[in-house]
Amino acid sequence: MTIFFKSHQITIYRRRRIGSADRYAMSATFTAFNVDIQPASPERVAEVDGRFGAIFTAYVDVSVDIKAGDQVKIDTGKTYGVKGVQIWQGAGLLDHKELVLESQDA
């Protein structure tokens, strides 16, 4: 169990192939995970070539299966694209995944 201050719950959506055709759609994992979402620092916004107010940093438990390219929807209905995932592991209670999120609603 990781120590962080949850501010929302997210549902992860992943791009999956539909049938045998070359078509794809986003489908939910149907699991809600606790997350702490904060506005990204100016350095992080510049690092990912993003827009101020549209880039956020989020923290989830290290066991959450989330990847760059996924989308997440939070409990308020807002949608974010996952631009990056960094794993911080080896410190026990401080283990977590740090996500770079881009607002899809802005």
ZATOR-61319 format. One record per atom (N, C-alpha, C, O): x, y, z. Coordinates in steps of 0.001 Angstrom, whole numbers, padded with zeros to 6 digits, always signed. Example, Ala and Ser with C-alpha at 12.3 -4.5 7.8 and 13.67 -1.06 7.14 Angstrom:
+013190-005690+007800/+012300-004500+007800/+013200-003300+007800/+014236-003319+008465/+012850-002250+007080/+013670-001060+007140/+012900+000030+007870/+013409+001138+008039/
This chain:
+000845-001179+000000/+000000+000000+000000/+000888+001239+000000/+001758+001385+000859/+000673+002115-000945/+001453+003338-001089/+000807+004466-000302/-000418+004540-000201/+001623+005336+000248/+001109+006510+000940/+001081+007681-000029/+002129+008122-000500/-000115+008189-000330/-000289+009427-001080/-001675+009955-000742/-002480+009246-000138/-001957+011183-001123/-003218+011814-000760/-004164+011740-001947/-004026+012511-002896/-005120+010824-001908/-006014+010659-003047/-006942+011862-003164/-007494+012348-002177/-007094+012326-004402/-008014+013427-004639/-009165+012989-005545/-010200+013654-005595/-008993+011876-006259/-010017+011387-007185/-009910+009877-007323/-009010+009241-006775/-010849+009326-008066/-010762+007945-008513/-010787+007967-010029/-011501+008768-010633/-009996+007075-010654/-009929+007025-012106/-010366+005664-012622/-010236+004647-011940/-010880+005671-013824/-011117+004454-014587/-010207+004539-015799/-010156+005570-016469/-009493+003472-016081/-008528+003450-017184/-009205+002901-018431/-009913+001896-018382/-008973+003584-019556/-009468+003137-020855/-008264+002821-021732/-007318+003605-021807/-008305+001674-022393/-007187+001231-023227/-007689+000970-024641/-008802+000480-024835/-006867+001301-025616/-007206+001087-027019/-007116-000408-027322/-006079-001034-027102/-008210-000969-027826/-008254-002397-028137/-008795-002611-029549/-009603-001830-030051/-008336-003670-030159/-008762-004027-031515/-010199-004542-031486/-010586-005284-030583/-010985-004140-032488/-012375-004589-032606/-012445-005650-033700/-012180-005360-034866/-012796-006862-033332/-012939-007947-034296/-011650-008229-035040/-010556-008027-034511/-011788-008699-036277/-010612-009016-037075/-010240-007875-038012/-009209-007936-038682/-011060-006843-038064/-010780-005687-038926/-009681-004831-038304/-009286-005029-037155/-009213-003899-039074/-008166-002988-038587/-008820-001772-037931/-008507-000632-038273/-009737-002025-036977/-010441-000960-036269/-010149-001081-034780/-009964-002180-034256/-010110+000060-034112/-009801+000101-032687/-010804+000988-031962/-011395+001888-032559/-010989+000730-030682/-011851+001543-029827/-011271+001531-028416/-010538+000616-028041/-011607+002549-027649/-011188+002614-026256/-012200+001843-025416/-013405+002059-025543/-011720+000946-024559/-012614+000205-023680/-012113+000318-022243/-010909+000364-021990/-013056+000361-021317/-012734+000568-019905/-012249-000718-019255/-012617-001818-019667/-011410-000558-018224/-010969-001699-017433/-011985-002036-016345/-011881-003084-015707/-012960-001167-016130/-014029-001351-015155/-013527-001502-013731/-014153-002178-012914/-012411-000882-013436/-011871-000857-012087/-011524+000586-011743/-010907+001282-012549/-011906+001034-010576/-011587+002393-010136/-010358+002341-009233/-010249+001483-008357/-009441+003268-009459/-008218+003354-008668/-008113+004740-008044/-008509+005736-008649/-007572+004794-006822/-007326+006076-006174/-006160+006771-006847/-005200+006122-007262/-006240+008090-006957/-005203+008877-007628/-005116+010254-006976/-006109+010782-006475/-003919+010822-006989/-003699+012201-006562/-003292+012975-007811/-002237+012703-008384/-004113+013939-008246/-003839+014723-009452/-003520+016151-009046/-004252+016770-008273/-002408+016669-009583/-001956+018027-009278/-001541+018720-010567/-001113+018053-011509/-001658+020055-010633/-001147+020770-011808/+000355+020513-011947/+001078+020469-010952/+000812+020345-013181/+002231+020077-013426/+003050+021338-013239/+002558+022452-013417/+004308+021142-012877/+005229+022270-012731/+005522+022864-014109/+005367+022174-015117/+005941+024127-014173/+006299+024726-015467/+007383+023923-016194/+007373+023833-017422/+008315+023342-015435/+009373+022534-016043/+008788+021284-016720/+009203+020921-017820/+007831+020636-016062/+007199+019439-016623/+006407+019800-017878/+006450+019069-018867/+005685+020922-017846/+004907+021350-019010/+005832+021560-020205/+005517+021135-021316/+006964+022211-019982/+007933+022449-021057/+008560+021136-021525/+008807+020954-022717/+008813+020233-020597/+009443+018942-020905/+008598+018104-021868/+009144+017431-022742/+007277+018141-021716/+006393+017338-022567/+005790+018166-023700/+004907+017699-024420/+006277+019403-023852/+005810+020297-024907/+004293+020476-024840/+003589+020374-025845/+003812+020747-023618/+002374+020873-023400/+001941+022307-023215/+002730+023236-023386/+000681+022480-022864/+000101+023794-022609/-000144+023954-021109/-000561+023010-020437/+000119+025155-020590/-000172+025424-019182/-001668+025254-018948/-002486+025717-019743/-002014+024593-017860/-003402+024349-017531/-003964+023068-018126/-005071+022655-017780/-003206+022432-019026/-003681+021197-019641/-002846+019986-019225/-003260+018847-019442/-001674+020222-018629/-000785+019134-018217/-000840+018985-016700/-000754+019967-015963/-000985+017741-016247/-001089+017449-014821/-000153+016298-014466/+000203+015481-015316/+000235+016250-013200/+001013+015137-012665/+000094+014372-011730/-000613+014971-010919/+000102+013045-011841/-000758+012218-011003/+000067+011092-010392/+001072+010662-010957/-000373+010629-009239/+000315+009563-008515/-000675+008444-008219/-001756+008685-007683/-000295+007216-008573/-001120+006034-008294/-000240+004963-007662/+000987+005057-007669/-000895+003949-007119/-000170+002825-006535/+000635+002117-007619/+000223+002071-008778/+001777+001571-007239/+002676+000912-008192/+002034-000305-008847/+002484-000727-009913/+001013-000874-008254/+000369-002069-008803/-000647-001759-009909/-001134-002683-010562/-000974-000494-010131/-001972-000125-011138/-001397-000357-012539/-000306+000116-012857/-002142-001089-013369/-001725-001378-014750/-002156-000219-015647/-003289-000186-016126/-001256+000721-015869/-001527+001884-016704/-000314+002138-017582/+000823+001953-017149/-000557+002562-018819/+000517+002739-019786/+000331+004047-020535/-000774+004588-020597/+001422+004553-021103/+001332+005719-021979/+000425+005347-023148/+000523+004249-023694/-000445+006256-023521/-001405+005993-024586/-002790+005649-024063/-003767+005728-024808/-002891+005269-022794/-004196+005013-022186/-004910+006347-021980/-004300+007412-022068/-006194+006270-021706/-006957+007431-021268/-007518+007123-019898/-007790+005965-019578/-007692+008153-019087/-008319+007977-017784/-009468+008964-017655/-009403+010094-018140/-010512+008511-016995/-011649+009372-016706/-011776+009422-015195/-011824+008384-014536/-011831+010638-014641/-011937+010759-013190/-013402+010832-012779/-014294+010965-013617/-013628+010742-011487/-014980+010682-010946/-015830+011912-011245/-017051+011853-011097/-015230+013014-011658/-016000+014208-012018/-016390+014201-013493/-017113+015090-013944/-015916+013201-014253/-016249+013094-015665/-015181+013647-016596/-015292+013489-017812/-014158+014284-016063/-013083+014848-016878/-012203+013727-017434/-011956+012734-016750/-011729+013887-018678/-010924+012871-019342/-009511+013384-019587/-009314+014536-019975/-008526+012509-019354/-007115+012831-019568/-006474+011751-020421/-006841+010580-020326/-005515+012141-021254/-004678+011200-021969/-003403+010986-021173/-002862+011939-020612/-002915+009761-021112/-001686+009453-020377/-000507+009637-021333/-000349+008881-022291/+000321+010655-021059/+001472+010951-021913/+002729+010226-021456/+003635+009998-022258/+002797+009860-020179/+003984+009193-019675/+003739+008538-018334/+002878+008964-017564/+004516+007485-018063/+004427+006752-016798/+005842+006482-016317/+006667+005932-017047/+006111+006877-015080/+007417+006599-014482/+007191+005843-013177/+006374+006244-012349/+007923+004747-013004/+007758+003903-011816/+008836+004255-010799/+010022+004313-011121/+008396+004490-009559/+009307+004734-008430/+009106+003588-007470/+008092+003518-006776/+010093+002668-007428/+009939+001448-006649/+011212+001166-005855/+012311+001532-006273/+011050+000515-004709/+012196+000134-003896/+012260+000841-002564/+013188+000621-001785/+011270+001702-002291/+011271+002446-001031/+010085+002080-000152/+009683+002865+000706/+009526+000898-000358/+008436+000427+000498/+007173+001244+000360/+006536+001237-000693/+006802+001956+001425/+005565+002741+001433/+005584+003885+000432/+004530+004449+000135/+006737+004243-000093/+006823+005345-001048/+006773+004874-002497/+006861+005700-003405/+006634+003570-002742/+006525+003053-004109/+005280+003627-004768/+004208+003644-004164/+005415+004098-006009/+004273+004646-006735/+004598+004767-008222/+005744+004591-008635/+003585+005066-009009/+003767+005422-010409/+003412+006891-010548/+002394+007353-010032/+004265+007614-011252/+004027+009031-011516/+003575+009149-012971/+004268+008702-013885/+002409+009752-013172/+001816+009864-014501/+001867+011306-014986/+001733+012240-014197/+002060+011479-016275/+001902+012784-016906/+000593+012699-017681/+000457+011893-018602/-000371+013539-017297/-001691+013531-017906/-001915+014807-018705/-001465+015883-018311/-002617+014680-019836/-002998+015842-020629/-004510+015883-020709/-005146+014914-021124/-005086+017010-020309/-006538+017151-020332/-007047+017039-021758/-006509+017671-022667/-008086+016233-021955/-008699+016068-023269/-009902+016987-023417/-010475+017091-024502/-010287+017655-022336/-011478+018506-022332/-011151+019976-022546/-012051+020787-022761/-009863+020327-022489/-009484+021749-022574/-009397+022231-023995/-009091+023400-024233/
